[in-house]
Amino acid sequence: MSQVKSTLAVHSITRSAREVERTAVNGMRRVLFGLAASCCFVLAFLGALLPLLPTTPFLLLGFYCLSRVSSRWHQRLLRSHWATGVREWKEHRAISPSTRRTALASIAIVAALAFWGGAADAHVLMGVSLGTTIGVVALLRVPVRREVAGGEKDSPTA
């Protein structure tokens, strides 16, 4: 029995080491990932200022590229406040119920503002409707982590 436990421990350590090795890249790829991360962060900053340029996709892509530059940056990003959802996803392969509620409310508010804001063009309204539908369907397909008595987290549900 102890041999099985030690084998499992060695497997988890080597798996963690392999994950860290896969995270960071070397040479020219490291430079390219660094440049891509910088470009993504600049575009994310501009997206925060300009109404039609999205912020979140560029921010996520920038964090991904930065994590490929250095395993130390990858670990630092996972410990940051911004990576709470990423950590929860890695641990549970599910999102929290409050995250789902917040995302659905955000989608509803943005869609309502687009319709109410006077987007008079039918093509724009169809695009908003299609985007809203795709977003809601995708979000409803993501597993949600169940809360059990005592505040502990349980396995995900669909």
Secondary structure as the mmCIF struct_conf table of DSSP 4:
data_model
#
loop_
_struct_conf.conf_type_id
_struct_conf.id
_struct_conf.beg_label_comp_id
_struct_conf.beg_label_asym_id
_struct_conf.beg_label_seq_id
_struct_conf.end_label_comp_id
_struct_conf.end_label_asym_id
_struct_conf.end_label_seq_id
HELX_RH_AL_P HELX_RH_AL_P1 SER A 2 THR A 23
HELX_RH_AL_P HELX_RH_AL_P2 GLY A 27 LEU A 49
BEND BEND1 LEU A 50 LEU A 50
TURN_TY1_P TURN_TY1_P1 PRO A 51 LEU A 52
BEND BEND2 LEU A 53 LEU A 53
BEND BEND3 THR A 55 THR A 55
HELX_RH_AL_P HELX_RH_AL_P3 THR A 56 VAL A 69
HELX_RH_AL_P HELX_RH_AL_P4 SER A 71 ARG A 79
BEND BEND4 SER A 80 SER A 80
HELX_RH_3T_P HELX_RH_3T_P1 HIS A 81 ALA A 83
HELX_RH_AL_P HELX_RH_AL_P5 THR A 84 HIS A 92
BEND BEND5 ARG A 93 ALA A 94
STRN STRN1 ILE A 95 ILE A 95
HELX_RH_AL_P HELX_RH_AL_P6 PRO A 97 TRP A 116
TURN_TY1_P TURN_TY1_P2 GLY A 117 GLY A 118
HELX_RH_AL_P HELX_RH_AL_P7 ALA A 122 ARG A 141
BEND BEND6 VAL A 142 VAL A 142
STRN STRN2 VAL A 144 GLU A 147
TURN_TY1_P TURN_TY1_P3 ALA A 149 GLY A 150
BEND BEND7 GLY A 151 GLY A 151
STRN STRN3 LYS A 153 THR A 157
#
